Amino acid sequence: MLDDLKLTSKKLGSGPIWSWMIDQLGWVGKVDELVGVAPEDCRISVGQRIKALLVNILTDRKALYKVQEFYEEYDVQSLVGSDVASDALNDDALGRALDAVHKSGIDGVLTAASFSALEFASVPLNRLHGDTTSVSFYGHYRQYRSAPDDEEGSRLEITRGYSKDHRPDLKQVIFGMVTAHGIPLLASPENGNLDDKTWNAQTIAKLAKSLPEQKLSQILYIADSAAVTSKNLPLFHEHGVRFISRLPSTFAMCDKVKRSALERNRWEDVGRLGERQDSATYRIQSFHREMEGLRYRFIAVQSSALDERKRKRLEKLIETEYREFTKAAAEESERSYSCREDAERAAAELPKQFKGYHTIEVSTDEEVETLKRPTRGRPRKDTPVPTRKVFRNHVTIHEPSPEALEEARRVASMFVLITNVLDEQAMSNVEVLQAYKEQIEVEYRFRFLKSPYFVGPVYLQNPDRVEALACLMLMAVILYATFEYMVRVQMAKESEPLILPGKRKSMRPTGTSMLEMFDGLAMVLIHLEERIIRKGPQVDGQRERILNMLGAGTKVYTEMNKLA
């Protein structure tokens, strides 16, 4: 009997966590309901294939044609379903699953995924953060020339646009996302040339359509300055959406608020908002003003940190100003006046022309100017040289004073927030600033989305499949964000930090640092005659603690998962 005993192993990694979460969220059934199950298409449903792709993306991302190879190394029955074999996950079957998702409409799939995750994690929808990022793509993509207008308009355009990756030479797709406590509420891949201003306008309309009126009035939409345009501002009022954003410098009100803050000089010291000792300190002042027919609260914020980009911009402005002043001073010195009164009158007007960081000093001097002789030919030796008395203004340019430079730095280190939340008792100025600074939570999700650890090459030429794969990438972000949020909520109740790899301690661990702890875990398969006994890995210590805080428990590794 022992001669027939054979031991093999299959990798698990963090796969069982994602399998368990997908089952808890009911995504397999939701996808099948939206796209329709096609038994003749494959031995397993579209929902199961999407689950297999999501586990692959989050565990050890491979190109589409290598997913089958991935599941030959990993325990496919534990991760996808007891009735699933790895050869059912070939690239053709997965490609048809992506086609089915695209045909059903990725907006519906993403909406169902987002709302199920937010409900599962009991996430309050009070503060929403919206932003976009660009993801660059290499290669050529099939173009559709004969599609009907209604279909053509709905297809994703992988094209060039403003690249946030600083790769204008590559085509790209824009990813838009609105998060609630880091978990995407709205997420979508968009055309590569979509600008942020248009995306914000579309997002405001989507929020109004997705949320009931009572819930809509309770949310606070927080976005960067691209949300503030003459067209977008009335939309907030029209849909009853409260918002916080940064006022672009293109609005005259921005400079007015900054100048008013410097003149009034009634700053409220906020101190540091970050935990690091070297983080910036802030001072704020608020003003209530009317702009374009609507009333807003404007908050002038002064930061102690003058970032490198603003410092270089200020230096460039000063250099440019010096060149312009030097040219204008040379032109003025060539100009002559027939009497002192005219020259002095002109000198009095020069400070208006030379207005900036530099200061000027003007001296009006009497000079003798040689004139052209009235007659042609060689003059006689005793003929006097014709001259006339003129007056000229000579401009001396002085470097900016330390006081002027300091004021310039204060203005450069200042930005203005705008909000339609006028009641300072309901939300103080400090709370408005804190809410805006939390905008980084959506940027963290973009970092995950673009991380090479999770996002590998895309070997697809069909834009429809690229769009469907982009949908899955966003679903992976939803899973990751939900995992991190749920553990952090429980960690807030703990008194002992989590011990991470490298003996690092943290009370707010990132999802990535926790997932590293599950790398290398494997399932042992004991082959005994015609039976196979599956033995999961021992999960204890900090791993067990993470699984318990998630609500999954160690059984996700010790017991084989079954499809929900």
RODOTI-84873 format. One line per 4 residues: number of its first residue (from 1); their letters; for each residue x, y, z of C-alpha. Coordinates in Angstrom, 1 decimal, decimal comma. Each point is the difference from the previous one (the first is absolute). Layout:
# residues N
NUM = A = X:Y:Z; ...
//
This chain:
# residues 564
1 = MLDD = 0,0:0,0:0,0; 2,8:2,4:0,8; 1,6:-0,8:-3,3; -3,1:1,7:-1,6
5 = LKLT = 0,5:3,1:2,2; 1,0:3,1:-1,9; 0,4:3,6:1,2; -0,4:3,1:-2,2
9 = SKKL = -0,5:3,6:0,8; -1,9:2,9:-1,6; 0,6:3,7:0,7; -2,6:2,0:1,8
13 = GSGP = 1,6:3,4:1,0; -2,6:2,5:0,8; -2,4:-1,7:-2,5; -2,4:-1,5:2,7
17 = IWSW = -0,6:3,5:1,4; -1,2:1,3:-3,3; -2,0:-3,1:-0,8; -1,8:0,3:3,4
21 = MIDQ = -0,7:3,7:-0,5; -1,4:-0,5:-3,5; -2,3:-2,7:1,3; -1,1:2,2:2,9
25 = LGWV = -0,8:2,8:-2,3; -1,9:-2,3:-2,4; 1,9:1,2:-3,0; -0,2:-3,3:-1,9
29 = GKVD = -3,8:0,0:0,1; -0,2:3,8:-0,7; 2,1:-0,3:-3,1; -1,9:-3,0:-1,3
33 = ELVG = -3,2:1,8:0,6; 1,2:3,1:-1,9; 1,6:-1,8:-3,0; -2,0:-3,2:-0,1
37 = VAPE = 1,4:-3,5:0,4; 1,0:-1,7:-3,2; 0,6:-3,7:0,6; 1,0:-0,6:-3,6
41 = DCRI = 2,6:2,7:0,2; 2,1:-1,8:2,6; -0,1:-2,6:2,7; -0,2:2,7:2,7
45 = SVGQ = -2,0:3,1:0,1; 1,2:3,5:-0,8; -0,2:0,9:3,7; 2,4:-2,8:0,9
49 = RIKA = 2,4:1,1:-2,7; -0,1:3,6:1,2; 0,7:-1,3:3,5; 3,0:-1,9:-1,3
53 = LLVN = 1,3:3,1:-1,7; -0,4:2,1:3,1; 1,8:-2,5:2,2; 2,8:-0,1:-2,6
57 = ILTD = 0,2:3,8:-0,2; 0,2:0,4:3,8; 2,3:-3,0:0,7; 2,5:-0,2:-2,8
61 = RKAL = -1,0:2,0:-3,0; 0,6:-1,8:-3,3; -0,8:0,8:-3,7; -3,3:-1,4:-1,2
65 = YKVQ = 1,6:-2,9:-1,9; 1,9:-1,0:3,2; -2,9:-0,2:2,4; -0,4:-3,7:-0,7
69 = EFYE = 3,6:-0,5:0,8; -0,5:1,9:3,2; -2,8:-2,3:1,1; 2,1:-3,1:-0,8
73 = EYDV = 2,4:1,2:2,8; -2,7:1,3:2,4; -2,8:-2,0:1,5; -2,8:0,8:-2,4
77 = QSLV = -2,7:-1,9:1,9; 0,7:1,9:3,2; 0,2:3,3:-1,7; -2,8:-0,2:-2,7
81 = GSDV = -2,2:-3,0:0,7; 0,0:-3,7:0,8; -1,3:-0,9:-3,5; 2,6:2,2:-1,9
85 = ASDA = 3,0:-1,3:-1,9; 2,8:2,2:-1,1; -0,5:-0,9:-3,7; -3,4:1,7:0,2
89 = LNDD = 1,8:3,3:0,5; 1,8:0,2:-3,4; 0,4:3,3:-1,7; -2,9:-0,6:-2,4
93 = ALGR = -2,4:-0,6:2,8; 1,2:3,0:2,0; -0,1:2,2:-3,1; -3,7:-1,0:-0,6
97 = ALDA = -0,7:0,8:3,6; 1,4:3,5:-0,5; -2,1:0,4:-3,1; -3,1:-1,0:2,0
101 = VHKS = 0,8:2,6:2,7; 0,5:2,7:-2,6; -3,2:-0,9:-1,8; -2,1:0,1:3,2
105 = GIDG = 1,4:3,5:0,9; 2,9:0,5:2,3; -1,7:2,8:1,9; -2,6:-2,4:1,3
109 = VLTA = 2,6:-2,5:1,0; 2,1:2,6:1,8; -3,0:1,6:1,8; -1,1:-3,4:1,3
113 = ASFS = 3,5:-0,8:1,1; 0,5:3,4:1,8; -3,4:0,0:1,8; 0,4:-3,6:1,2
117 = ALEF = 3,4:0,8:1,5; -1,1:3,2:1,7; -2,9:-1,8:1,5; 2,1:-3,0:1,1
121 = ASVP = 2,5:2,2:1,7; -2,7:2,4:1,5; 1,8:3,0:-1,5; -1,7:3,4:0,7
125 = LNRL = -0,6:2,1:-3,1; 0,7:3,4:1,5; 3,3:1,2:-1,6; 0,7:-0,9:-3,6
129 = HGDT = 3,3:0,7:-1,8; 0,1:0,1:-3,8; 3,0:0,1:-2,3; 1,4:-1,5:-3,2
133 = TSVS = 3,3:-1,5:-1,2; 1,4:-1,1:-3,3; 1,4:-3,5:-0,7; 2,3:-0,2:-3,1
137 = FYGH = -0,3:-2,8:-2,5; 2,6:-1,2:-2,5; -0,7:-1,4:-3,5; -2,8:0,3:-2,5
141 = YRQY = -3,7:-0,6:0,6; -2,6:-1,1:-2,5; -2,2:2,9:-1,3; -3,7:-0,4:-0,8
145 = RSAP = -0,9:1,8:-3,2; -3,4:-1,4:-0,9; -1,7:-0,2:3,4; -3,4:1,7:0,4
149 = DDEE = 0,2:3,5:1,5; -1,7:-1,1:3,3; 2,6:-2,8:0,4; 3,0:2,1:-1,1
153 = GSRL = -0,9:2,6:2,6; 0,0:-2,6:2,8; 3,4:-1,5:-0,8; 3,1:0,9:2,0
157 = EITR = 2,5:2,0:-1,9; 3,6:-0,9:0,7; 1,6:3,2:-1,2; 2,4:2,8:0,9
161 = GYSK = -1,0:2,7:2,5; 1,4:1,9:2,9; 2,3:-2,6:1,7; 0,3:0,1:3,7
165 = DHRP = 2,8:-2,6:-0,4; 2,0:2,5:-2,0; -0,1:-2,2:-3,1; -1,7:2,0:-2,7
169 = DLKQ = 1,5:-2,3:-2,6; -2,2:-2,9:1,1; -3,7:-0,7:-0,3; -1,9:-0,2:3,2
173 = VIFG = -3,3:-0,6:1,8; -1,3:2,3:2,7; -1,2:-1,6:3,2; -2,5:2,0:2,1
177 = MVTA = -0,9:-0,9:3,5; -2,1:1,3:2,9; 0,8:-1,6:3,3; -1,7:-0,2:3,4
181 = HGIP = 2,6:-0,6:2,7; 2,3:-1,3:-2,6; -2,5:-2,5:-1,6; -1,2:0,9:-3,5
185 = LLAS = -3,6:1,0:-0,2; 0,2:1,0:-3,7; 2,8:-1,2:-2,3; 0,3:-0,2:-3,7
189 = PENG = 2,6:-0,1:-2,8; -0,4:3,0:-2,4; 1,3:1,1:-3,3; 3,7:0,9:0,0
193 = NLDD = -0,7:3,7:-1,0; -2,7:0,7:2,6; 0,9:3,1:2,1; -0,5:0,2:3,7
197 = KTWN = -2,5:2,9:-0,3; -2,4:-2,0:-2,1; 0,5:-3,1:2,1; -1,1:1,9:3,1
201 = AQTI = -3,1:1,3:-1,7; -0,9:-3,5:-1,0; 0,7:-1,3:3,5; -2,2:2,6:1,7
205 = AKLA = -2,9:-1,2:-2,3; 0,8:-3,7:0,8; -0,1:0,7:3,7; -3,4:1,6:-0,3
209 = KSLP = -1,2:-2,9:-2,0; 1,5:-2,8:2,2; -1,0:1,3:3,5; -3,4:0,8:1,3
213 = EQKL = -0,7:3,7:0,7; 0,2:-0,3:3,8; 3,4:-1,8:-0,2; 1,2:2,5:-2,6
217 = SQIL = -0,6:2,9:2,3; 2,1:-1,6:2,7; 3,2:-0,7:-2,1; 2,9:2,3:-0,3
221 = YIAD = 1,8:-0,2:-3,4; 3,7:0,9:0,2; 2,1:0,5:-3,1; 2,9:1,9:-1,4
225 = SAAV = -0,2:3,3:-1,8; -1,2:-1,5:-3,3; -3,4:-0,4:1,6; -0,3:3,8:0,2
229 = TSKN = -1,1:1,5:-3,3; -2,6:2,5:-1,0; -2,0:-2,9:-1,5; 0,5:-2,4:2,9
233 = LPLF = -0,8:2,4:2,9; -3,7:0,3:-0,9; -0,3:-3,8:-0,2; 0,8:-0,3:3,7
237 = HEHG = -2,8:2,4:0,8; -2,4:-1,6:-2,5; 0,5:-3,5:1,4; 0,3:1,1:3,7
241 = VRFI = 3,5:-1,4:0,4; 2,2:1,4:2,7; 3,7:0,3:-1,1; 3,5:1,0:1,0
245 = SRLP = 2,6:0,8:-2,6; 3,0:2,2:-0,7; -0,7:3,3:-1,8; 2,0:0,2:-3,2
249 = STFA = 2,2:3,1:-0,4; -1,8:0,7:-3,3; -2,8:1,4:2,1; 0,6:3,7:1,0
253 = MCDK = -1,5:-0,9:3,4; 3,0:-2,1:0,8; 2,4:2,9:0,0; -2,5:2,2:1,7
257 = VKRS = -0,4:-2,4:2,9; 3,8:-0,3:0,4; 0,5:3,7:0,0; -2,9:0,5:2,5
261 = ALER = 1,6:-2,6:2,3; 3,3:1,7:0,0; -1,6:3,4:0,6; -2,3:-1,1:2,7
265 = NRWE = 2,6:-2,3:1,6; -2,3:-1,8:2,4; 1,4:-3,5:-0,4; -1,2:-3,0:2,0
269 = DVGR = 2,9:-2,3:0,8; -0,9:-3,6:-0,9; 3,4:-1,6:0,6; 0,9:-3,4:-1,6
273 = LGER = -2,6:-2,2:-1,6; 2,4:-2,8:-0,6; 1,6:-2,3:2,6; 3,6:0,5:-1,1
277 = QDSA = 2,0:2,6:1,9; 1,2:1,6:-3,3; -3,5:0,3:-1,5; -1,2:3,5:-0,9
281 = TYRI = -1,8:2,3:2,3; -3,0:2,0:-1,1; -1,7:3,4:0,6; -3,5:0,8:-1,3
285 = QSFH = -2,4:2,9:-0,5; -3,6:-0,2:-1,4; -2,0:2,4:-2,0; -3,6:-0,2:-1,3
289 = REME = -0,3:1,4:-3,5; -2,3:-0,1:-3,0; 1,4:-1,4:-3,2; -1,8:-0,3:-3,3
293 = GLRY = -3,4:0,5:1,7; 0,4:-2,6:2,8; 1,4:0,4:3,5; 2,9:-2,1:1,3
297 = RFIA = 2,4:-0,2:2,9; 3,6:0,5:-1,0; 2,9:-1,1:2,3; 3,4:1,5:-0,6
301 = VQSS = 2,6:-2,7:1,1; 3,6:0,8:0,7; 2,4:-2,9:0,1; 3,5:0,1:1,6
305 = ALDE = 1,2:-2,3:-2,7; 1,0:1,8:-3,2; 0,3:-3,0:-2,3; 2,8:-0,3:-2,6
309 = RKRK = -2,3:0,6:-3,0; -1,3:3,3:1,4; 3,5:1,1:1,1; 1,4:-0,5:-3,5
313 = RLEK = -3,0:1,7:-1,5; 0,5:3,1:2,3; 3,7:0,1:-1,0; -0,9:-0,2:-3,7
317 = LIET = -2,5:2,9:0,4; 2,6:2,1:1,7; 2,6:-0,7:-2,8; -2,5:0,8:-2,7
321 = EYRE = -1,0:3,2:1,8; 3,6:1,1:0,2; 0,5:-0,5:-3,8; -3,2:1,9:-0,8
325 = FTKA = 1,0:2,9:2,4; 3,5:0,2:-1,5; -1,4:0,3:-3,5; -2,6:2,6:1,0
329 = AAEE = 2,7:2,0:1,9; 2,2:0,1:-3,0; -2,9:1,3:-2,2; -0,7:2,7:2,6
333 = SERS = 3,6:1,1:0,1; -0,1:0,6:-3,8; -3,0:2,2:0,3; 0,7:3,7:0,3
337 = YSCR = -2,1:2,9:1,3; 0,3:3,6:-0,9; -0,6:1,3:3,5; 0,5:-1,2:3,5
341 = EDAE = -3,7:0,2:0,9; -0,9:-2,5:-2,8; 2,8:-2,4:1,1; -1,0:0,1:3,6
345 = RAAA = -3,7:-0,5:-0,9; 1,0:-3,1:-1,9; 2,2:-1,2:2,8; -2,9:0,2:2,4
349 = ELPK = -1,9:-2,4:-2,2; 2,8:-2,5:-0,3; -0,8:-1,9:3,3; -3,3:-1,0:-1,6
353 = QFKG = 1,8:-1,6:-2,9; 2,7:-1,6:2,1; -2,3:-1,7:2,5; 1,1:-3,3:1,4
357 = YHTI = 2,5:-1,7:2,3; 2,9:2,3:-1,0; 0,2:3,7:1,0; 1,3:2,8:-2,1
361 = EVST = 1,7:3,3:0,6; -0,4:2,8:-2,6; 2,4:2,9:-0,5; -0,8:2,9:-2,4
365 = DEEV = 3,2:1,3:-1,5; 0,7:3,0:-2,3; 2,0:-0,9:-3,0; 1,4:1,7:-3,1
369 = ETLK = -1,1:-1,7:-3,2; 2,0:0,4:-3,3; -2,2:0,9:-2,9; 0,3:-0,7:-3,7
373 = RPTR = 1,6:2,8:-2,0; -2,5:2,0:-2,0; 2,1:0,1:-3,2; 1,9:-2,7:-2,0
377 = GRPR = 3,7:-0,1:-0,6; 3,1:0,5:2,1; -0,6:2,8:2,6; 2,5:2,8:0,6
381 = KDTP = 2,4:-0,5:2,9; -1,5:2,9:1,9; -3,6:-1,1:-0,5; -1,5:-1,0:3,4
385 = VPTR = -1,5:-3,5:0,5; -3,8:0,3:0,3; -1,3:-1,2:3,4; -3,1:0,2:2,1
389 = KVFR = -0,8:-0,5:3,7; -2,2:-3,0:0,8; -1,1:-2,0:3,0; 0,1:-3,7:0,4
393 = NHVT = -1,3:-2,5:2,7; 2,5:-2,6:1,0; -1,5:-3,1:1,8; 2,0:-2,0:2,5
397 = IHEP = -1,5:-3,4:0,8; 0,5:-1,4:3,5; -0,4:-3,6:1,0; -3,2:-1,0:1,9
401 = SPEA = 0,2:0,9:3,6; -0,1:-2,9:2,6; -3,4:1,3:1,1; -1,3:-0,1:-3,6
405 = LEEA = 1,3:-3,5:-0,5; -1,5:-1,2:3,2; -3,4:1,4:-1,0; 0,4:-1,7:-3,4
409 = RRVA = 0,7:-3,3:1,7; -3,0:0,5:2,3; -2,2:0,6:-3,1; 1,5:-3,0:-1,8
413 = SMFV = -0,5:-2,3:3,0; -3,6:1,0:0,2; -3,0:-1,6:-1,7; -3,7:0,6:0,2
417 = LITN = -2,7:-2,5:0,8; -3,6:0,4:-1,2; -3,1:-1,6:1,5; -3,8:0,5:-0,1
421 = VLDE = -0,2:-1,1:3,6; -0,6:3,5:1,4; -0,8:-0,9:3,6; 3,2:0,1:2,0
425 = QAMS = -1,7:-1,5:3,0; -1,0:-3,1:-2,0; 3,5:-0,3:-1,4; 2,9:2,1:1,2
429 = NVEV = 2,8:1,4:-2,2; 2,4:-2,5:1,5; -2,3:-2,9:-0,8; -0,3:1,3:-3,6
433 = LQAY = 3,8:0,0:-0,3; 0,3:-3,4:1,6; -2,6:-1,4:-2,4; 1,8:1,4:-3,0
437 = KEQI = 3,4:-1,4:1,2; -1,7:-3,5:0,1; -0,1:0,2:-3,8; 3,1:-2,1:0,1
441 = EVEY = -2,1:-3,1:0,7; -1,1:-0,2:-3,6; 3,6:0,5:-1,1; 1,0:-3,0:2,0
445 = RFRF = -2,5:-2,1:-2,0; 1,6:1,3:-3,2; 3,4:-1,1:1,3; -1,3:-3,5:0,5
449 = LKSP = -1,7:0,0:-3,4; 3,3:0,9:-1,7; 2,3:-2,1:2,2; 2,1:-2,4:-2,1
453 = YFVG = -0,5:-2,6:2,8; -3,7:-0,2:-0,9; -0,2:1,4:-3,5; 2,0:-1,9:-2,7
457 = PVYL = 0,1:0,1:-3,8; -3,3:0,2:-2,0; 0,3:-2,3:-3,0; -3,3:1,0:-1,6
461 = QNPD = -0,7:1,7:-3,3; -3,8:0,2:0,2; -1,0:3,3:1,8; -3,2:-1,7:1,3
465 = RVEA = 2,1:-2,6:1,8; 2,4:2,7:1,3; -3,1:1,9:1,4; -1,3:-3,2:1,6
469 = LACL = 3,5:-0,7:1,5; 0,1:3,6:1,3; -3,4:-0,8:1,6; 1,6:-3,0:1,8
473 = MLMA = 3,0:2,1:1,1; -2,4:2,4:1,7; -1,9:-2,9:1,5; 3,4:-1,2:1,4
477 = VILY = 0,5:3,5:1,5; -3,4:-0,3:1,7; 1,0:-3,4:1,5; 3,4:1,3:1,2
481 = ATFE = -1,5:3,2:1,4; -2,7:-1,9:1,9; 2,5:-2,4:1,4; 2,2:2,8:1,3
485 = YMVR = -3,0:2,0:1,3; -1,5:-2,9:2,0; 3,3:-0,9:1,7; 0,8:3,7:0,8
489 = VQMA = -3,5:0,4:1,6; 0,8:-2,9:2,3; 3,5:1,2:0,6; -1,4:3,3:1,3
493 = KESE = -1,5:-2,0:2,9; 3,3:-1,8:0,7; 2,7:1,1:2,5; 2,8:-2,1:-1,5
497 = PLIL = 1,5:0,8:-3,4; 0,2:-2,5:-2,8; 3,4:-1,5:-0,5; 0,8:0,2:-3,7
501 = PGKR = 2,9:-1,6:-2,0; 3,3:1,5:1,1; -1,3:0,2:3,5; -1,7:3,3:-0,8
505 = KSMR = -2,8:1,1:2,3; -3,2:1,8:-1,2; -3,4:1,0:1,2; -1,1:0,9:-3,5
509 = PTGT = 1,6:-2,6:-2,2; -0,3:0,2:-3,8; -1,6:-2,8:-1,9; 3,2:-0,7:-1,9
513 = SMLE = 2,0:-0,4:3,2; -2,5:-2,4:1,4; -0,3:-2,1:-3,2; 3,8:-0,5:0,0
517 = MFDG = -0,5:-2,2:3,0; -2,0:-2,5:-2,0; 2,5:-0,5:-2,8; 1,4:-3,5:-0,1
521 = LAMV = -3,0:-1,7:1,6; -1,0:-3,3:-1,8; -2,4:-2,8:0,1; 1,3:-3,6:0,4
525 = LIHL = -1,8:-2,7:-2,0; 0,3:-3,6:1,3; -0,7:-2,4:-2,8; -1,1:-3,3:1,5
529 = EERI = -1,2:-2,6:-2,6; -3,0:1,7:-1,6; -0,5:2,5:2,8; 1,6:3,4:0,4
533 = IRKG = 0,2:1,5:3,5; 0,5:3,7:0,0; 1,9:1,6:2,9; 0,1:3,8:0,3
537 = PQVD = 3,0:1,8:1,6; 0,2:0,9:3,6; -1,0:3,6:0,4; 0,8:1,5:3,4
541 = GQRE = 1,5:3,1:1,7; -0,4:3,2:-1,9; -1,6:-1,7:-3,0; -2,7:-1,5:2,1
545 = RILN = -0,5:3,4:1,6; -0,5:1,7:-3,4; -2,5:-2,7:-1,1; -2,0:0,3:3,2
549 = MLGA = -0,2:3,8:-0,3; -1,2:-0,5:-3,6; -2,7:-2,3:1,2; 1,2:-2,9:-2,1
553 = GTKV = 1,9:-2,1:2,6; 2,6:-2,6:-0,7; -2,5:-2,3:-1,6; 0,5:1,7:-3,3
557 = YTEM = 3,3:-1,8:-0,1; -0,8:-3,2:1,9; -3,3:-0,7:-1,8; -0,5:-0,1:-3,8
561 = NKLA = -2,2:2,8:-1,2; -3,2:-0,7:-1,9; -1,7:2,3:-2,4; -2,5:2,4:1,5
//
